[in-house]
Amino acid sequence: LFPDSDIDLLILGRDPATATQHAFVETFLTTLWDLQLQVGHSFRTPAECMEEARGDLGIATTLMEMRFLGGARTLVRQLHEQMRTNPPWPPALFFSAKIAEQEARHARFSDTAYHLEPHIKDGPGGLRDLHQLQWLAWSGLGDGRLRHLQQTGIIDAGEYRQLLQARNFLSRLRIGLHYAAGRREDRLRLDLQPLLAAQLGFRDTADRSAVEQLMQNIYRVFASVARISAIAQENLAWRIAPAASSEPLIDGDIALRQDTIGFAAGHPAEPVLPAVLKLFRRLAEDPQQRGLDAATQRQLHALRRHLRPQMLKNDPQARSDLLAILAKPEGVYRTLSAMHQCGILARLLPAFGRITGQIQHDLFHVYTVDQHTLFLLRQVGRFWTPGHSDLPVVEEARLRIDRPELLVIAGIFHDIAKGQGGDHSRLGAWEVKRFARTMGLDRADTRFLAWLVQHHLDMSGVSQRRDLEDPRVIQDFSRMAGDERRLSYLLLLTIADMRATNPDLWNDWKGMLLSTLYRGVRSELQHNPIAPKDRRALLRARKRDLLAALPTQIQAPAQALWRTLGSDYFMRYSHDELLWHTQNILQHPGQDTLVFARPRQPAGTELLIYGRDTPGLFLRITSALDKQSLSILDARIDTSVDGHALDSFIVLDESHAFAHSPDAQQDLCEHLRTIIDGEAVSVPRFGLRHHGARHRFFAQNPVVVSVDNAALQRYTLLEVTAADRLGLLYQVGEVLLALHLSIHGAKVSTFGERVEDTFFILDENGRKLAETQRERLRSALLDALQQKAA
């Protein structure tokens, strides 16, 4: 038992039970409850237990590991004998059911233990996997002890020792976790990791913190349990249902058995590396094979110590096989995961070994660096799966990928220098160049790989933090990309990286921003930028198309409205958006403030707010949105010559969506209009957006403010990075109002517990900020945001 584990009591009795027995059971349980023990209980006869177990896998499993506490041993022996001679679940059926249960449990954790906050009990490689081995052994062999697994040859002596050590370590860790949390807690929370590291004897060193040492030790234990469990379960399957395990098909030195692959008997022969890579090449190229057989996993784990990265440089066939593996994006995740599990990948790529179990202490990166990298490769493989991508631009870019292995190599190396200090993108570019030379790639491929790794963060940063309607942004990115081929590789690397970092933080809005940037840059690279003369022609054509789409009776009022708005307004919005704005504004003349909402595809809700441009309007809007628990993704601010503000927002609610029913939209608009038209600005809530201990752990993220005139053509760029908290946008707006500065656009990006807000601003005369204004703004924001954060 663990400190806060459930206590399940089985009270065995004879049939029929007497009134005295019932009274005793009630008194006994009441005493336990009075002691504040959380006790689950059942009162059954042995026959009733067997009947219940036949219909419930969980009950059948529980009865296998029941322990006698007191009373009549004869009843317990009777039940044990019935379980042994007439099991409620035949061994083969029990085995298949428990494997399916395990697969479903692992799927809840994305089939990996390499989480920032791993689950000690239920995650892959955790205590539950150790329990599963014992249950399967009890059912199939009649004895669930780990020692018996060794004695019967299911595991070897070394594997037995590793499982014992893993069980002891994970048990100590779980006990400490329960005490540290003060309740049942099996997820190793970030805020508890320093305490547990100290309790388990880890100490900070010059190279690694105590927490890093603890976590890397945990990940090694998980990997060991997962690897040995897979071997043991396959060997048990042979014992339990030998008829279902067909003889292997021998193809030279490779054996194919159902859905696993491995070495044939007597192999691998010398030299080792070509044989190993030939095996993994076959795994990458055969989609029917899900992994390696048990014997081969054991062989490879032993062989790994004989492999050296220099062997690749000296063996053309080995290099050819490895490149062939990397050129199969559909199979590369499965294959490199198997190489990683056996320890082969780290032997051939020592830099990959350095990121194994490397944690990043923030809520944005939810996996270790090595697991994130493997998940990135899984995303790349999905790009080659027909119909898998929900982003049309992916297929546009994929058709320009002429060498998939280059995209895969860039994916492997994009984060390989994390934890080394310095700029990991530049250091990673150096690492990938060294690998390319080892693999015999030519100079052009080597330079291209280094460029991809060095710039792998640029596309996400520009798409989420820059004004994509600004020609300079597109032109600058076009110069950096150079050509459509490089741009397409970079887009796919970016999407795979973002989707593999934290599944909860990817949304369709980010996909749309990347698509907009990609297509804008492609147009620029095709020498189709809009020159000033073309811009005027486009403006006239756009207004002409809009007029044709409007009813005749409102065309004159529409033209009058458009004359109050500058040309930039018509270049920032699509035809559909301009039409929606015009129709709604003209249909409601004379109202002080107009608010309209509609679903925004592919994500969120689009808001249009039109009314008198008054000081503090942005404050009122952010306050109103905060009261509705809405987060701003994007904002575009326009002011007409007759003193009206036309503001457009893309917002999401806390579930990253919004109710799209007409009633919900109408209610939202009425609430916003009431707050915006209020006499006083309603000050929003302040404080952390999330109140859990894990978020408080990161609440002291430093506030960073940047004010730049060079990044954008028309505006001064303001960037604010801080801990995600309520009222942050309001605070920024409050400072800008006090300094008589106006916001003309905004983008908000959330990275776990951190936000990066970008604003496009001008001074009260409609000009970029002078140097003294920029410094005054920076100081004022730092004072305001640090004071509220304290």
Summary of the structure (lengths in Angstrom):
residues: 790
radius of gyration: 31.7
end to end distance: 42.2
largest distance: 99.6
contacts: 2504
relative contact order: 0.05
helix: 56%
strand: 12%
